[in-house]
Amino acid sequence: MTVSRLAFTPLQYIGWGSLERLRAEVEKFAPSRILIVTDVVLVNLGIIEPISSQLKAHGYYVDLYTDTVPEPTLAVGEELVGYTRDGRFDLIIGIGGGSAMDLAKLAAVLAENTGPVADYLNLTGTKKPLRKGLPKILIPTTSGTGSEVTNIAVLSLANTKDVVTHDYLMADAAIVDPQLTLSVPPRVTAATGLDALTHAIEAYVSANANPFTDGLALQAIRLIGGALRNAVNNGQDRQARIDLSYGSNMAGIAFFHAGVAGVHALAYPLGGRFHLSHGESNAVLLPYVMGYIRSHCVKPMSHICLAMGGCASDIPKEEASRKCVEELVRLVRDVGIPNTLRGFQIPADAMDDLTEDGVRQTRLLARSPMVLTKADIRFIYQSAYDGVMTEPGGHSGRDEARRGYHRDEELTE
């Protein structure tokens, strides 16, 4: 019998205007020195000043750390951890996209643990945190990563990415206010939204999925699939922003428990080697990976198609699963993300190096409903470069029952 492990952020506020709960949450920790980890873009947009000023007005010492970057490198993580250790802070507030929140989590935990960040990396590190670290409050300003509800911090290495992962990285409180996402530009809205959709889809077809994660993943797919085009075309669409915030959050909880797989495994090298944003890396690969593994997850993909509104409930599953891939292609196109690796100026001779990096992501690949070999990964990269949807000519894969969890139910609207 399969046993599913469930872990959650202890407290979350989500909804329009929920940022108003921040001061009350800060008071619970009675901090003497607060560090806000964010980025300079949010400072320039005027989002951070009202937050820090309110805290200062109530007597809190607040320091602002803005030396964060998208897709942060190991060196950026090391610098922030050192800064946090030297500053003797007792509360960390992470405000921003996934990169800022990941760095805030990393700083909060490793500030009270010894050694460099490199020692804690999943692929090459040898250490696990022994101390819980500083309390942390996370506040997303995009709808994409779900970092506020996961125990993972992602860092870019020379050619790929790696993570620090431990339950100590879980936020003590998270505040998800859709109002903070109104200023996100269309391209970033598209990329982060497709990142969240990828989380939900990969969680739903994951070898580690369970009924709990399925419910969250499908609802996230419905919300994101129904709202993303509107949010990209009209960033002030309040309901679209609300739906994306809820969808991203649900997708984050779903993939935290069920895991992501082939799309993310192949996306990491794109970010590491060519500095594509994580959202765009996932977006360009999503249709190609799902198209390639389709025959090994026909039923789940038929459900995904229905949830996205890409097909009717009465068509055969095989047809619905193919329409699912078609709907993913349409969505990526409609929100303005290039649909080939050539569209991102990835060179033709990079496929072998990308493949070598991709096969190293064993933690992610283990969750794929289809066993992806080195040859499979090479073929997917080439397909994504050429812009040609392909399926394998017959590979062994995991049964759709996936470790004892059977999907015999039918979904209807």
RODO-2510 file (C-alpha; in nm, 4 decimals, decimal comma):
residues 413
     n   res          X          Y          Z
     1     m     0,0000     0,0000     0,0000
     2     t     0,1358     0,3412    -0,0981
     3     v     0,1928     0,5915     0,1833
     4     s     0,1922     0,9601     0,0904
     5     r     0,3864     1,2092     0,2994
     6     l     0,2120     1,5458     0,3390
     7     a     0,3753     1,8633     0,4743
     8     f     0,2407     2,2172     0,4676
     9     t     0,3314     2,5782     0,5330
    10     p     0,1885     2,6294     0,8850
    11     l    -0,0076     2,9426     0,7955
    12     q    -0,1203     3,1052     0,4741
    13     y    -0,3289     3,4064     0,3878
    14     i    -0,4471     3,4220     0,0287
    15     g    -0,6785     3,6698    -0,1392
    16     w    -0,7092     4,0300    -0,2505
    17     g    -0,5680     4,2614     0,0165
    18     s    -0,4171     3,9844     0,2301
    19     l    -0,0915     4,1803     0,2596
    20     e    -0,2662     4,3728     0,5377
    21     r    -0,2032     4,0672     0,7588
    22     l     0,1735     4,1089     0,7439
    23     r     0,2266     4,3267     1,0509
    24     a     0,0204     4,0981     1,2708
    25     e     0,2320     3,8028     1,1592
    26     v     0,5553     3,9949     1,2183
    27     e     0,4434     4,0737     1,5720
    28     k     0,4186     3,7037     1,6530
    29     f     0,7943     3,6678     1,6128
    30     a     0,8803     3,9825     1,8152
    31     p     1,1849     4,0505     1,5977
    32     s     1,4525     4,3044     1,6758
    33     r     1,6190     4,2966     1,3309
    34     i     1,4252     4,2183     1,0114
    35     l     1,5835     4,1490     0,6740
    36     i     1,3656     4,1923     0,3645
    37     v     1,5033     3,9961     0,0690
    38     t     1,3674     4,1301    -0,2599
    39     d     1,4883     4,2735    -0,5907
    40     v     1,5561     4,6211    -0,7182
    41     v     1,2739     4,6055    -0,9745
    42     l     1,0133     4,5830    -0,6990
    43     v     1,1839     4,8669    -0,5151
    44     n     1,1697     5,0840    -0,8275
    45     l     0,8024     4,9933    -0,8787
    46     g     0,7263     5,1295    -0,5321
    47     i     0,6033     4,7968    -0,3948
    48     i     0,8598     4,7562    -0,1162
    49     e     0,8709     5,1034     0,0384
    50     p     0,5174     5,1004     0,1862
    51     i     0,5852     4,7594     0,3409
    52     s     0,9182     4,8525     0,4972
    53     s     0,7950     5,1952     0,6067
    54     q     0,4968     5,0473     0,7869
    55     l     0,7196     4,8073     0,9760
    56     k     0,9648     5,0848     1,0644
    57     a     0,6772     5,3046     1,1822
    58     h     0,5917     5,0370     1,4373
    59     g     0,9424     5,0343     1,5772
    60     y     1,1054     4,7516     1,3837
    61     y     1,4580     4,7729     1,2493
    62     v     1,4367     4,6797     0,8804
    63     d     1,7252     4,6147     0,6431
    64     l     1,6714     4,5754     0,2706
    65     y     1,8695     4,3277     0,0597
    66     t     1,8226     4,3761    -0,3150
    67     d     2,1324     4,2078    -0,4609
    68     t     1,9188     3,9252    -0,5950
    69     v     1,8908     3,8247    -0,9593
    70     p     1,6611     3,6017    -1,1625
    71     e     1,7884     3,2431    -1,1762
    72     p     2,0362     3,3139    -0,8906
    73     t     2,3774     3,1506    -0,9002
    74     l     2,5471     2,9644    -0,6197
    75     a     2,7687     3,2707    -0,5662
    76     v     2,4612     3,4913    -0,5148
    77     g     2,3293     3,2459    -0,2566
    78     e     2,6648     3,2333    -0,0767
    79     e     2,6813     3,6139    -0,0621
    80     l     2,3325     3,6486     0,0872
    81     v     2,3892     3,3748     0,3449
    82     g     2,7091     3,5479     0,4540
    83     y     2,5294     3,8822     0,4759
    84     t     2,2534     3,7278     0,6882
    85     r     2,4987     3,5601     0,9239
    86     d     2,6884     3,8862     0,9747
    87     g     2,3708     4,0912     1,0238
    88     r     2,2372     3,8882     1,3166
    89     f     1,8801     3,9133     1,1924
    90     d     1,5973     3,7302     1,3653
    91     l     1,3274     3,7416     1,0948
    92     i     1,3523     3,7099     0,7163
    93     i     1,0802     3,8365     0,4824
    94     g     1,1089     3,7264     0,1211
    95     i     0,9130     3,9399    -0,1278
    96     g     0,9186     3,8769    -0,5015
    97     g     0,9239     3,5980    -0,7531
    98     g     1,0610     3,2526    -0,6984
    99     s     1,4239     3,3623    -0,7015
   100     a     1,3823     3,6144    -0,4191
   101     m     1,1758     3,3727    -0,2115
   102     d     1,4191     3,0858    -0,2704
   103     l     1,7083     3,3045    -0,1604
   104     a     1,5158     3,4204     0,1459
   105     k     1,4517     3,0589     0,2466
   106     l     1,8151     2,9699     0,1916
   107     a     1,9381     3,2645     0,3970
   108     a     1,6976     3,1988     0,6824
   109     v     1,8036     2,8362     0,7234
   110     l     2,1736     2,8419     0,6450
   111     a     2,2373     3,1569     0,8503
   112     e     2,2168     2,9320     1,1552
   113     n     2,3948     2,6341     1,0035
   114     t     2,7656     2,6014     0,9313
   115     g     2,9513     2,5744     0,6056
   116     p     2,9017     2,7097     0,2534
   117     v     2,5827     2,6719     0,0541
   118     a     2,7617     2,4328    -0,1832
   119     d     2,7786     2,1753     0,0956
   120     y     2,3974     2,1514     0,0971
   121     l     2,3333     2,1050    -0,2775
   122     n     2,1276     1,8019    -0,3743
   123     l     2,3542     1,6628    -0,6498
   124     t     2,6973     1,7226    -0,4998
   125     g     2,6583     1,8323    -0,1382
   126     t     2,7177     1,6155     0,1659
   127     k     2,5372     1,8048     0,4418
   128     k     2,1813     1,8563     0,5664
   129     p     2,0758     2,1476     0,7904
   130     l     2,0876     2,0569     1,1595
   131     r     1,9145     2,3737     1,2822
   132     k     1,5772     2,5113     1,1688
   133     g     1,7183     2,8573     1,1228
   134     l     1,5444     3,1941     1,1358
   135     p     1,1671     3,2389     1,0984
   136     k     1,0605     3,3458     0,7519
   137     i     0,7550     3,5011     0,5899
   138     l     0,7215     3,4667     0,2136
   139     i     0,5189     3,6993    -0,0106
   140     p     0,5011     3,6185    -0,3835
   141     t     0,4608     3,9014    -0,6336
   142     t     0,4200     3,6714    -0,9349
   143     s     0,1917     3,3745    -0,9974
   144     g     0,4266     3,0995    -1,0969
   145     t     0,6819     2,9303    -0,8764
   146     g     0,4806     2,8259    -0,5710
   147     s     0,8010     2,8797    -0,3719
   148     e     0,5988     3,0066    -0,0755
   149     v     0,4680     2,6517    -0,0137
   150     t     0,7722     2,4351    -0,0971
   151     n     1,0907     2,3299     0,0813
   152     i     1,3167     2,3882    -0,2199
   153     a     1,5622     2,6614    -0,3162
   154     v     1,6915     2,6470    -0,6750
   155     l     2,0361     2,7733    -0,7739
   156     s     2,2048     2,8010    -1,1143
   157     l     2,5380     2,6274    -1,1640
   158     a     2,7784     2,6521    -1,4568
   159     n     2,5732     2,4413    -1,6981
   160     t     2,2586     2,3380    -1,5132
   161     k     2,0721     2,3902    -1,1861
   162     d     2,0672     2,2238    -0,8466
   163     v     1,8594     2,2625    -0,5329
   164     v     1,8845     2,2785    -0,1596
   165     t     1,5879     2,0922    -0,0174
   166     h     1,4812     2,0332     0,3416
   167     d     1,1636     2,0866     0,5407
   168     y     1,3426     2,3599     0,7360
   169     l     1,3090     2,5700     0,4175
   170     m     0,9300     2,5749     0,4538
   171     a     0,7917     2,9223     0,5267
   172     d     0,6563     2,9906     0,8728
   173     a     0,3865     3,2021     0,7081
   174     a     0,2960     3,2899     0,3505
   175     i     0,0888     3,5808     0,2236
   176     v    -0,0451     3,5529    -0,1319
   177     d    -0,2026     3,8825    -0,2373
   178     p    -0,3087     3,8918    -0,6056
   179     q    -0,3048     4,2716    -0,5896
   180     l     0,0760     4,2572    -0,5848
   181     t     0,0770     4,0920    -0,9287
   182     l    -0,0997     4,3759    -1,1146
   183     s     0,2290     4,5335    -1,2209
   184     v     0,3762     4,2139    -1,3671
   185     p     0,4340     4,2741    -1,7416
   186     p     0,2750     4,0479    -2,0045
   187     r     0,5858     3,8440    -2,0933
   188     v     0,6590     3,7684    -1,7277
   189     t     0,2911     3,6946    -1,6603
   190     a     0,2998     3,4454    -1,9478
   191     a     0,6221     3,2768    -1,8381
   192     t     0,5328     3,2497    -1,4708
   193     g     0,1802     3,1365    -1,5501
   194     l     0,3105     2,8591    -1,7749
   195     d     0,5579     2,7652    -1,5031
   196     a     0,2666     2,7190    -1,2621
   197     l     0,0720     2,5248    -1,5236
   198     t     0,3735     2,2979    -1,5749
   199     h     0,3867     2,2347    -1,2006
   200     a     0,0242     2,1296    -1,2010
   201     i     0,0468     1,9132    -1,5126
   202     e     0,3652     1,7357    -1,4085
   203     a     0,2229     1,6772    -1,0602
   204     y    -0,0889     1,5250    -1,2133
   205     v     0,1000     1,2759    -1,4311
   206     s     0,3785     1,2166    -1,1764
   207     a     0,4675     0,8661    -1,0683
   208     n     0,4223     0,9970    -0,7119
   209     a     0,0747     1,1469    -0,7618
   210     n    -0,2034     1,0628    -0,5193
   211     p    -0,5698     1,1625    -0,4816
   212     f    -0,4749     1,4615    -0,2654
   213     t    -0,2327     1,6091    -0,5194
   214     d    -0,4655     1,5258    -0,8090
   215     g    -0,7432     1,7411    -0,6689
   216     l    -0,5153     2,0398    -0,6267
   217     a    -0,3423     1,9900    -0,9605
   218     l    -0,6634     1,9649    -1,1629
   219     q    -0,8169     2,2708    -1,0019
   220     a    -0,4924     2,4610    -1,0627
   221     i    -0,5050     2,3561    -1,4287
   222     r    -0,8641     2,4816    -1,4556
   223     l    -0,7816     2,8162    -1,2960
   224     i    -0,4578     2,8820    -1,4827
   225     g    -0,5858     2,7511    -1,8151
   226     g    -0,8906     2,9726    -1,7891
   227     a    -0,7162     3,2895    -1,6709
   228     l    -0,3714     3,3088    -1,8276
   229     r    -0,4670     3,4538    -2,1652
   230     n    -0,6808     3,7219    -1,9976
   231     a    -0,4059     3,8162    -1,7521
   232     v    -0,1496     3,8461    -2,0312
   233     n    -0,3812     4,0555    -2,2510
   234     n    -0,5070     4,2734    -1,9652
   235     g    -0,2834     4,2836    -1,6607
   236     q    -0,5453     4,4787    -1,4651
   237     d    -0,8012     4,1974    -1,4943
   238     r    -0,8660     4,1457    -1,1243
   239     q    -1,0388     3,8078    -1,1513
   240     a    -0,7680     3,6710    -1,3800
   241     r    -0,5015     3,7783    -1,1319
   242     i    -0,6937     3,6178    -0,8457
   243     d    -0,7360     3,2931    -1,0387
   244     l    -0,3669     3,2822    -1,1274
   245     s    -0,2664     3,3426    -0,7654
   246     y    -0,4857     3,0613    -0,6386
   247     g    -0,3825     2,8361    -0,9267
   248     s    -0,0125     2,8958    -0,8711
   249     n    -0,0467     2,8300    -0,4997
   250     m    -0,2410     2,5067    -0,5524
   251     a     0,0042     2,3922    -0,8172
   252     g     0,2879     2,4628    -0,5752
   253     i     0,1344     2,2414    -0,3067
   254     a     0,0602     1,9710    -0,5645
   255     f     0,4096     1,9519    -0,7114
   256     f     0,5744     1,9840    -0,3709
   257     h     0,4083     1,6565    -0,2767
   258     a     0,3919     1,4728    -0,6112
   259     g     0,7003     1,6197    -0,7732
   260     v     0,7785     1,7447    -1,1203
   261     a     0,9550     1,5386    -1,3837
   262     g     1,0728     1,5474    -1,7440
   263     v     0,9820     1,9061    -1,8342
   264     h     1,1720     2,0459    -1,5390
   265     a     1,4620     1,8028    -1,5836
   266     l     1,5146     1,9272    -1,9392
   267     a     1,4417     2,2896    -1,8507
   268     y     1,7168     2,3171    -1,5889
   269     p     2,0016     2,2918    -1,8461
   270     l     1,8390     2,5637    -2,0583
   271     g     1,8487     2,7965    -1,7616
   272     g     2,1968     2,6921    -1,6565
   273     r     2,3649     2,7118    -1,9988
   274     f     2,1669     2,9841    -2,1734
   275     h     2,0085     3,1760    -1,8861
   276     l     1,6525     3,1343    -2,0036
   277     s     1,4099     3,2174    -1,7270
   278     h     1,2736     2,9135    -1,5497
   279     g     0,9217     2,9890    -1,6683
   280     e     1,0216     3,0246    -2,0330
   281     s     1,2364     2,7104    -2,0176
   282     n     0,9374     2,5127    -1,8939
   283     a     0,6985     2,6812    -2,1369
   284     v     0,8937     2,6018    -2,4535
   285     l     0,9483     2,2373    -2,3535
   286     l     0,6055     2,1599    -2,2071
   287     p     0,4236     2,0592    -2,5296
   288     y     0,7204     1,8581    -2,6594
   289     v     0,7755     1,6569    -2,3418
   290     m     0,4056     1,5924    -2,2875
   291     g     0,3629     1,4973    -2,6511
   292     y     0,6522     1,2552    -2,6285
   293     i     0,5297     1,0775    -2,3127
   294     r     0,1604     1,0960    -2,4076
   295     s     0,1154     0,7240    -2,4734
   296     h     0,2217     0,6489    -2,1160
   297     c    -0,0310     0,8795    -1,9484
   298     v    -0,3295     0,8848    -2,1853
   299     k    -0,5964     0,8917    -1,9163
   300     p    -0,4413     1,1696    -1,7041
   301     m    -0,3798     1,3793    -2,0147
   302     s    -0,7398     1,3358    -2,1222
   303     h    -0,8384     1,4768    -1,7820
   304     i    -0,5962     1,7671    -1,8284
   305     c    -0,7452     1,8440    -2,1687
   306     l    -1,0933     1,8585    -2,0196
   307     a    -0,9773     2,0785    -1,7307
   308     m    -0,8182     2,3237    -1,9756
   309     g    -1,1304     2,3365    -2,1889
   310     g    -0,9481     2,1825    -2,4827
   311     c    -1,1977     1,9033    -2,5487
   312     a    -1,5416     1,7719    -2,4648
   313     s    -1,5996     1,5044    -2,2020
   314     d    -1,7491     1,2507    -2,4408
   315     i    -1,4571     1,1960    -2,6771
   316     p    -1,2273     0,8900    -2,6468
   317     k    -0,9339     0,9266    -2,4076
   318     e    -0,6798     0,8658    -2,6810
   319     e    -0,8172     1,1547    -2,8849
   320     a    -0,8482     1,3763    -2,5779
   321     s    -0,4854     1,3128    -2,4822
   322     r    -0,3754     1,4244    -2,8297
   323     k    -0,5948     1,7312    -2,8074
   324     c    -0,4282     1,8067    -2,4740
   325     v    -0,0951     1,8480    -2,6507
   326     e    -0,2606     2,0649    -2,9154
   327     e    -0,4103     2,2867    -2,6453
   328     l    -0,0704     2,3287    -2,4812
   329     v     0,0761     2,4356    -2,8157
   330     r    -0,2054     2,6900    -2,8615
   331     l    -0,1674     2,8309    -2,5119
   332     v     0,2083     2,8829    -2,5406
   333     r     0,1539     3,0511    -2,8785
   334     d    -0,1364     3,2666    -2,7580
   335     v     0,0574     3,4158    -2,4658
   336     g     0,3549     3,5055    -2,6844
   337     i     0,6244     3,2613    -2,5738
   338     p     0,8510     3,1295    -2,8548
   339     n     0,7553     2,7703    -2,9306
   340     t     1,0977     2,6377    -3,0362
   341     l     1,4494     2,6415    -2,8948
   342     r     1,5544     2,8238    -3,2123
   343     g     1,3130     3,0979    -3,1089
   344     f     1,5345     3,1536    -2,8041
   345     q     1,8526     3,1536    -3,0164
   346     i     1,9691     2,8232    -2,8723
   347     p     2,2413     2,7007    -3,1121
   348     a     2,1867     2,3823    -3,3115
   349     d     2,5065     2,2253    -3,1793
   350     a     2,3928     2,2526    -2,8148
   351     m     2,1669     1,9461    -2,8185
   352     d     2,4339     1,6997    -2,7047
   353     d     2,5487     1,9184    -2,4161
   354     l     2,1911     1,9816    -2,3085
   355     t     2,1290     1,6077    -2,3147
   356     e     2,4336     1,5354    -2,0981
   357     d     2,3096     1,7876    -1,8432
   358     g     1,9516     1,6630    -1,8600
   359     v     2,0297     1,2996    -1,7825
   360     r     2,1926     1,4086    -1,4571
   361     q     1,8572     1,5292    -1,3218
   362     t     1,7763     1,1854    -1,1854
   363     r     1,5751     1,3238    -0,8926
   364     l     1,3250     1,4700    -1,1387
   365     l     1,3369     1,2033    -1,4079
   366     a     1,2456     0,9339    -1,1559
   367     r     0,8927     1,0748    -1,1374
   368     s     0,8181     1,0618    -1,5091
   369     p     0,5336     0,8279    -1,6101
   370     m     0,7608     0,7170    -1,8936
   371     v     1,1213     0,6160    -1,8344
   372     l     1,3223     0,8720    -2,0289
   373     t     1,6535     0,7400    -2,1571
   374     k     1,9430     0,9485    -2,2811
   375     a     1,8249     0,8839    -2,6371
   376     d     1,4734     0,9992    -2,5471
   377     i     1,6037     1,3199    -2,3936
   378     r     1,8199     1,3914    -2,6980
   379     f     1,5208     1,3320    -2,9246
   380     i     1,2981     1,5700    -2,7235
   381     y     1,5562     1,8483    -2,7344
   382     q     1,5954     1,8045    -3,1087
   383     s     1,2186     1,8087    -3,1569
   384     a     1,1919     2,1276    -2,9545
   385     y     1,4670     2,2805    -3,1655
   386     d     1,3068     2,1771    -3,4943
   387     g     0,9512     2,2573    -3,3824
   388     v     0,8258     1,9097    -3,4695
   389     m     0,5967     1,7154    -3,2358
   390     t     0,7079     1,3532    -3,2132
   391     e     0,6317     1,0397    -3,0152
   392     p     0,8656     0,7474    -2,9468
   393     g     0,8548     0,4418    -3,1625
   394     g     0,7981     0,2099    -2,8712
   395     h     0,9707     0,2431    -2,5369
   396     s     0,9040     0,0757    -2,2067
   397     g     0,7323     0,2973    -1,9543
   398     r     0,5594     0,2872    -1,6232
   399     d     0,2035     0,1633    -1,6129
   400     e    -0,0597     0,4336    -1,5724
   401     a    -0,1606     0,2767    -1,2413
   402     r     0,1642     0,4300    -1,1067
   403     r     0,2703     0,2510    -0,7947
   404     g    -0,0674     0,1251    -0,6863
   405     y    -0,2711     0,4413    -0,7366
   406     h    -0,5412     0,3701    -0,9958
   407     r    -0,7299     0,6307    -1,1986
   408     d    -1,0468     0,4493    -1,2957
   409     e    -1,2788     0,7444    -1,2514
   410     e    -1,4081     0,9520    -1,5379
   411     l    -1,4080     1,3287    -1,5236
   412     t    -1,7013     1,5351    -1,6423
   413     e    -1,7774     1,9021    -1,6258
***
